[in-house]
């Protein structure tokens, strides 16, 4: 087993206790939405650092976002449509309730958070595991990051002073379902492009309600 494989096997389970402590610290020292966003920024830096280490010098990285010919077939288009189910769900459940309360400032923060989080999380949780393990062990490539992607959201829930519509079941259960859909999408499409777009849009619609409810 290579060093990069070992790093990925450690990174996924390690991110839960690391982020749990991180968000508790940000909650206690800074608090409110500012501390929450700082926690996210540090989380993004960790994710990018792991991804760059794993993918640096690997030509497969530049191939991650290429549209395959199979994506344009009837079966391929069905997999793309399935990939966007979370987008439709969050638009209906969250965005339609919150859009009329979105100010210019919230809108700017919303765009930045959605784009960064969607791109970075897909790069780590689907991209790096797909590149390293897809041809070696599909259980590690898809099931392991899907589980730990959902688990790290527990850290977000225990950040004090932040409200989540639907509670922990919606936050963690939603992440598990979305992660499973996007992992399946990557396995079918052999591309990270559609899942990344879907993740960004899902974040935009879900974060709209989250920011409106927690903006001070």
Helices and strands as residue ranges (DSSP letters): H 3-29, H 32-55, G 59-63, G 69-72, H 74-83, H 85-90, I 91-95, H 96-98, G 99-101, H 104-121, I 122-128, H 129-133, H 138-138, I 139-144, H 145-157, H 167-189, H 193-214
